[in-house]
């Protein structure tokens, strides 16, 4: 017979009081799902705060997703620059346009867009520019010959150092390799002479070409070489610059900068849609625009500026242009500049000649948005950007309008929301989607609808609808119970 253990008896009595006898069958509890859901509390990744631009909804939690690099910079973001990736037709363009429209509701915002895509003879951003009362700056070689827009690489608003760096970049992009010391010397002395002697007007590229062809004796004496040697050193440089003066790119850069470009407008659109996207003209053009903006548009006036570049692989994939923009990004960050680069595939830039420069620019982009890609491309993207495995696996399965957002390591899946007022402005592939409808009719019908508060209103309407549906289901469960 087992001896009686008082301690064991007390322990069993206490355990039975708390949890019941092990042989006791507990009665079932009838409840509703609305009440039972409190047992398993919902969990979701933390958001980015509630100050900024509404992007859409976080897919798994249904929470609103709000993003603003200017609000997050210095706290959650080490840099305000943003990379947008994904194949065509998945929503990159719609995201860019609604993001800019919503940012422009803040009074201290200014935006420049390099619009490299077009439709119906105009750039993709033309509708938004019209809605904002802005005339796009259309850079077109044919129009430039007929008193069109010109940007002068030797504009006095650009510093002398900036002018020389820009001239070198133009030449190196066109030649496909860097300038050697002799050619660089010929260019430097020609530029110095032109800047020192041309008065009463803006120096232009024609002056540089003429000086390279006919250098001054002082240029040779400074290096103790023959005048013919200096002329020979600068011959290839002169031939490259001559293309901007008399070749297929003439008219856009071979004269004084067009007067009247409003650098104080909230939105400035450079329409590059008439330029062949596969020619060397595009990276040259982007380099000139970028440097010109660096010296004329970015100012220490406490405004927040966004510089959005379509087809940004033209910049990142050229080592010479990438170096210019890398400096621009470092300089602009201190003055409130957020650079937004839009590319289709990361392989467009990381496998090119400018892999090192591309990696440096990608490192500055603390925000990455990735739309649907093929599985092999998604794996390559995840490896380069350091995405978690689960994010890489779902990228090929993403539906249009849904993307993986990586904001300095905070990775979430977000569904982009577009308001009815924004749809006519952001969906511009009319050649594929319209039937007999006149685009002007859709614009006229959309024009009276104000953009103010539409995102927040539709967001609140959807939230209210979800809440009503959950309440209806809860009442239904209670009725069944």
Secondary structure as GFF3:
##gff-version 3
##sequence-region A 1 481
A	DSSP	alpha_helix	6	19	.	.	.	ID=ss1
A	DSSP	alpha_helix	33	36	.	.	.	ID=ss2
A	DSSP	beta_strand	53	58	.	.	.	ID=ss3
A	DSSP	beta_strand	64	67	.	.	.	ID=ss4
A	DSSP	alpha_helix	69	72	.	.	.	ID=ss5
A	DSSP	beta_strand	81	85	.	.	.	ID=ss6
A	DSSP	alpha_helix	92	103	.	.	.	ID=ss7
A	DSSP	beta_strand	109	115	.	.	.	ID=ss8
A	DSSP	beta_strand	118	119	.	.	.	ID=ss9
A	DSSP	beta_strand	122	123	.	.	.	ID=ss10
A	DSSP	alpha_helix	126	131	.	.	.	ID=ss11
A	DSSP	beta_strand	137	138	.	.	.	ID=ss12
A	DSSP	alpha_helix	141	145	.	.	.	ID=ss13
A	DSSP	alpha_helix	160	175	.	.	.	ID=ss14
A	DSSP	alpha_helix	181	197	.	.	.	ID=ss15
A	DSSP	alpha_helix	205	213	.	.	.	ID=ss16
A	DSSP	alpha_helix	217	223	.	.	.	ID=ss17
A	DSSP	alpha_helix	227	233	.	.	.	ID=ss18
A	DSSP	alpha_helix	235	246	.	.	.	ID=ss19
A	DSSP	beta_strand	267	271	.	.	.	ID=ss20
A	DSSP	alpha_helix	280	296	.	.	.	ID=ss21
A	DSSP	beta_strand	304	309	.	.	.	ID=ss22
A	DSSP	alpha_helix	313	316	.	.	.	ID=ss23
A	DSSP	alpha_helix	319	333	.	.	.	ID=ss24
A	DSSP	beta_strand	337	342	.	.	.	ID=ss25
A	DSSP	alpha_helix	347	350	.	.	.	ID=ss26
A	DSSP	alpha_helix	355	364	.	.	.	ID=ss27
A	DSSP	beta_strand	365	370	.	.	.	ID=ss28
A	DSSP	alpha_helix	375	385	.	.	.	ID=ss29
A	DSSP	alpha_helix	389	395	.	.	.	ID=ss30
A	DSSP	beta_strand	402	407	.	.	.	ID=ss31
A	DSSP	beta_strand	410	416	.	.	.	ID=ss32
A	DSSP	alpha_helix	420	426	.	.	.	ID=ss33
A	DSSP	alpha_helix	430	433	.	.	.	ID=ss34
A	DSSP	alpha_helix	439	447	.	.	.	ID=ss35
A	DSSP	alpha_helix	454	480	.	.	.	ID=ss36
###
